[in-house]
Amino acid sequence: MKKTFRFEDLDCANCAAKIENAISKLEGVNKVSVSFLAQKMILDADDSRFDEIVKEAAKIAKKVDCDCTLIIG
């Protein structure tokens, strides 16, 4: 499954790169792209674990940049 998510308050390109790198290492992630300029993430991941992966991605984003929120709804 491939889906696009919006970030709120992603502070810098360096944080975006760190978030992308960490999410790409999650089991079940096929491809991820995080754009600081667009404040978006495109996630392609295993259908059966997609919701779990999205929740984990939101935790990673918050850990890397405490002001950043991944909009899931």
N, C-alpha and C positions, 0 to 999 in steps of 0.2 A: 504494500500500500504506500502511496506517495501523497503527502499532504503538506500544505504551507501553513506556517504559524507566524504570528506577529509577536515581536518583542516590544516591551514598554521600558524605556529608560536604559537601553543598552548604551554604555558610556563611550566605548572606543573600539577601534578596529582590532587592537591587541586582545581585548576581552572576547570579541567575536571569534577570533582565531583560536583562542584557548578553549572556548565553549565547543566550537566545531571539532577540534581535535579530541576532546574528552568524549563527546557524544559518539564520534566515529568508532571509538573503541568498545562501545556497548555491544553485547551479544545480540544479534538479530538486526543490526543496522547495516543496510546495504550501501547507502550513500546519504550524506548530510552536507548541507551548505548553509552557512550562517553569513548574512550580509549586514554589516554595521550600517551602511548607507541606507539600505532599504528597511532596516529594523525587522528583518524577516529570517525565518529558517525554513528550508525545504528539507523534509525528512522522508526518506524512502527506507522502509523497514518491514520486517516480517509481519504479515497480517495477524497471525495468531498471538503475537506479543505486542502489537502496536500501542495499545493504551498504556501498558506497563512501561514501554520504552519512552513514551511521551512524558509520563510522570517523572521518570528518572532524568530525562533531558531537562525538565523544569528545575529539578533539584540541582543539577550540575550548573545551570545558568545562574541560579541564586548563589551558589557557592563561589563561583568565579567572580561575579559582580553582584554584590548584595543589593544594589539598587534596581537590578534588572529583573523583569518578570516576563515569563513566557505565557502569552495569552492562549489558553487551551480551549475555551468555550467558543 
